[in-house]
C-alpha cells in the first residue's frame, strides 16, 4: 500500500474516507459510536394532596410542595433541596464550565500491534481525518496506524488498524496480511501496559467501489478488531482495486 490519498463523497452516515495504500476504503456509520443518542425521558408524577383543615377559600398546599424562592438571591433552602431530590434534580454547580465541552480522550490507547504468525511487530501511528473527511494513511509504510476517531481496541465495537501493503518500491507492514489464517493471534499493546488479544475470524476481499462500510464499521455487541490494507493490484492502471479486511474478535 503506497501513500497516495484521495477523497470520495459518500452518502453513508457521516461517511469519511480512509486511504490505505493505493486504495480507498469507505468508513461508515460506526465511526463515532453512540453519537446523536439522546438520554431517555423521565416522567415525574404530580404529588397528591390531602385536606388539612385550611380555612375556606384557600387551596391546601401539599406537605412536600416546593416552597417559593424567597430569601437571598440564589439561596436554596433545605425544603427546596428536598423537593429537588424528590424530582431527581441536581443543583447546578456554580463552578461547572458553561457550554459544549470536549469529549475526554481515552486514558488508555493502543501503541503497538503484533501478529506473530506473519512477523508483524509495529508501533502505531495515530490516524486522523483531514478537514475534507479523508482519514490520513500511515506516514511510514513500515508502520501500521490506529483510527483515533473510532473504537479503542478492547472496548465494545469495531476498532480499526490500517497499514500499507507496499511502499511503491518494496513490501510494507501488511505485505503478508493475506497469509493470515483463522485463529491467528493479533496482539494490541495498550499505553497502560495491557495487551488485548484478538483471534482472527475470517478474511474478506472486497471491491473498493462497493466497500461494505456497514459490515466493517457497523455496531457490534462485543469487542472486535478490523485490519485493513489493499489487495489485487491492477498493472494496467497501476492501482489497487480491492481491499483485504481481517475480522477478529477479542479472545
N, C-alpha and C positions, 0 to 999 in steps of 0.2 A: 504494500500500500504506500503510495507516494504522498506528498504533502500538498497536492493541488486541491483547492477547495472551491466549491460552487454553491449557489443558493437555489432553492426550489420553493415555489409558493404552493402551499397545500392547504386544503380546507379541513383537515383533521383538527380536532380541538386544540387550539393554541399550538399548532404543529410547528416544530422547528426542524432544522436540517442538521444532520451530523455528517461530516465529510470524513470518510475513512479511506486512506489510500487514494486511489483514483476514483473511488465510487462515492455515491451519495446515498445516505440512509435517512429515511424519514422517521422522525421521532413523534410519537402520537400522544394520546391524552394522558398518559401516566407520567409525563414529565414532572408535574407537580401533583402529588397525591393529596387528595382531600381539599384542594384549593376550591373555594367557592361554596363549600359546605356551610350551612347555617346551623346555629345551635337550635335544639328543639325548644318549642314554645312551652310555656308553663301556664296553666290556668289556675288561678287562685280563687277559691270560693269566698263569697262575702260573709263576714261574721254574722251570726244570728243574734237577736236581741230578745230580752225578756222584760216584762213590765217591772218597773222598780218603784212604783208608787209616786211618780213625779207629779207635780201639780198639773191640773188640767190645762191643755193648750200647749204644753211643752213636749218635745219629742225626746223620749228617753235615749240616752247615749249608751252604746254598747260598753260593757265593762272593760273590754280591751281595745277600745277605739283609739286611733291615733290622735293625740292632743294637737291643739293648734300650735303653730310655731311662734309662741310668744317668748319674750325674753331677749337676750342679747343676740344680735345678728350672727347667724352661723352656729348658734348653740344648739346642741342636741340633748334633749332631756333623756332620763333613763326610760321613761314611758315610750318615747319615740323609738329609742333603740330596741325596746322590747317588741314594738309593733313592726319595725323593720325586719327583725329576726323572724317574726311570725310570717311575714310575706316572703321570706327568703331573700331579702335585700341586704346589701352590704353598704356600709357607709363609705363614701369616696375618700380616698387617701389624698390629703392636701398636697403631699409631696410627689404624687404619681405623675409621670410625664403625660402631657396632653398631645393628642393627635396620633396618627398612624405610627407604629413602632416597627423597626426591622425584625424580621424573623431571626431568632438566635441561631447562630451557627452550631452545627453538630459538635459536641465536645470530643467525639471520637470519630476519626475519619480514616479511610484506607490510605496506606502509604506504600504498599508493596503487593505484588501478585506473583505467585509461584505455581507452575504447572509441571510437577516433576516428570511426568510421562513424556513430555516433549522438550524438556530442558529450559523452560521459561522461568526466569528469575529477574523481575524488573521492578524498579521503583515506579511510582505512579505520578504522572503529571496531573494537574487539575485542569479538566476540560470545561470550558465555559462557552456561552453563546455570545456572538457578536451582536451589535445593535440591530443587525438585519435578521437575527434569529438563527444564524449559522453557528453550529457547535464547532469550535475550532479543534482540529485534529492535534495529536501529539506533535510537538515541535521536533523531537528527536525520534527518528524511525525505530531505534532500538529500544524505546521505552513505550509502555502502554499508558493509558490515561483513564481516569475515572470522571464520569459526568457529574459534576458537583451539584447540578440542579436537580438530580434525580434521587433515588433511594440510596441511603448509606448501606453498604454491604453488611448483612446481619440483621437489618431491620425488615419489617414486613414490606414486601413489594419487590419489584424487579430492579436491582442495581445494574448499572451498565458500565462495562470496561471495554474500551475500544483500542485498537492498535493497528499499525501498518503491517501489511503482508510483504511489502518490499519498499525499497527507497528509490527505485528507479534504476539503480545500478547493482543492488545486492538485496538479499533477503533481510527482512526486518523482524521485529519482535514476535509477530504472529505468523511467521512464514510456514510453520508446521502445524498450525491450528487445525487444518483439515485432516490430520492424522490422529487427532484425539478420539478416543473411543468411550462409549457409555460406561459409567462407573469410575472414570478417571477423577482424581482429586484436583481441585482448584483451591489453592490456599490464599486467602486475602489477609494480610497483616494490617492491623489497625494501629493508629497512633498511640493508643494506650497500652499496646503490647499484646492484646488478644489476637489470636489467629482464628478467623472464621473459615471453616472447611465446607466447601461445596462439592457435590458429586455431579458429574455430567449426566444429564438425562438423554439428550439427543442433539443432533446437529442438523440444521436446515440450510439448504442453499436456496436463496430466494432472489427473484429478479428485482433489481434496483427500481425499475419503473413501477413495480407493484409491491413495494415493500410492505409487509404485514405489520404495520405500526401498532395496531390494537393488540395483536397476539404477542408481540415482542415487548411492548411498553405498557400494556393494559394492566389494571389492578389484579393482583393475585392474593390469595389468602395466607400465603406463607412466605418464607424468606428465599428469594431466588436471585440468580445472577445471570446476566447475559454477557457473552463475549462476542464482539463483532469485528469483522475485518472484511476485506474484499475477496472476491473469488471470480474465476472464469475470465481470464484476460482475452480480449479481442485484439488479435495482432493487426487487423486491418485498420481499426480505429485507435489502436494503441491506448486502450482504456479497459477498465473492468466493467462487466455488465451485470454481475451478480454480487450478492453479499453472503458470507458464511456467518450464521448465528448459532452459537453454542448456548443451549439452555441447561442450566444447572440449578440444583436445589440444595439448601443448607443441610449438612449431614446431621 
